[in-house]
Amino acid sequence: AISEEDILLSLTNDMELVFANDDEIKDVVLLANLLEETKPEFVNLTPSRILSYLQVPEFRSAIRHFKGIGCGGEPFTRNIYDSIKECADIDIYNGYGPLETSLTSNSKKILNPDFITNGKPLFNYVTDVRDIDDKLLPYGVIGQLYIGGIGVSKGYYNMEEKTKEVFISLNGLPYYKSGDYAVELPSGEMIIKGRVDNQIKLRGQRVDPEELEQVIVRYDKINNAVAIIHEINNENHLCAYFTCENQVDIGDLRKYL
């Protein structure tokens, strides 16, 4: 989890780590009060959560104490950059990395919001763009992003077949097939272009709409279902639509899911 990265980063750099309690996590006004009181210099959040928090005046005021803010788990856009800069002139970083590679593998300090990348690999990481035969692709050619290095996991627990699919060794280095399309620039920076499969990321969590649809149609009386991401009040939400012969108890369906 991202919490492990925050804890280890602070411990190894002699930095103080501020913990929010359950109420502060759920209530952005209480969280803003905590930020005003403790005045942290840096925070990591998903882009959708940042946009949601920035709608609250107390949070907009509180981030003026920051020196920087890290974004990750979802695509970073010009709108997110502008929204943050309207409140505070702070450094903004766009990070990328899946759980299978100990979280962040690439990072970029955004200096030009008209040219947003996911940056170069961090120390002890290698990021390559390869084709379906695991061969390197030239700069500017889209392919799957492979992440190699000592931070790469050894595989999934009790999932031998899945492990063999995505964890490989190339030239003696462990690699993880990220499942993300990417383009490498001559500078070595990466631009993530979306998923190879149907998975999407919502608030930093991977979601497969097809898997959700399959679960929904197994519920009694439902015939067909479609799951999509829908933007509501500048925040993405996972929404499911279905057809049925008789009335369905939505509350019971939620419990079923």
C-alpha angles and dihedrals in degrees: 000000000000088000090069091054091050093048096048093043092054095044095050093047099044092246130147115246119211117210122203118213124231094269093049091049091054098040116056092197091057089046090052090051089053090051091050091050099045100028098209118197099218141024136180119219139155114256094244091052091049092053090048093049093046089064088070114082093213092057093045089055095044097057092065086087092060124103092196146354128212124214127195147136094063138046114289117224141187089252091061091048093049093045092055095043091052088065104035139003095233136138115271123203127195110208133188135188141117127237089251090069098046091270119278114050099156133032138176133189103223110230099155114040089195090062110046121174136163091241135226125316117274122243113295091023132102121195120194134176109223140173129239090279092056091252121144117256126215123256113286095022116117119235141131118305114238117195119203135179146082092302093064114112122240091234146280121316111255092350103107098161094048090048092054090051098057109018114073141153122238121182089344094306123114113239135189121209099225098200089229126119112231144170123216118216124213087254090063093250120134130224113200112220103187138274127325088212129036096275120124132190121236120179089341095307125113115238128184107204092198092057090051091049091051091053093049095052089054088064113101116270096009116120106178136005139189125193121200141160111255126187114229120176092346092306127105118238131185107238130185127200124192144174123225141172096229137022114290125212101236093197091055091046090054090053090049091055 
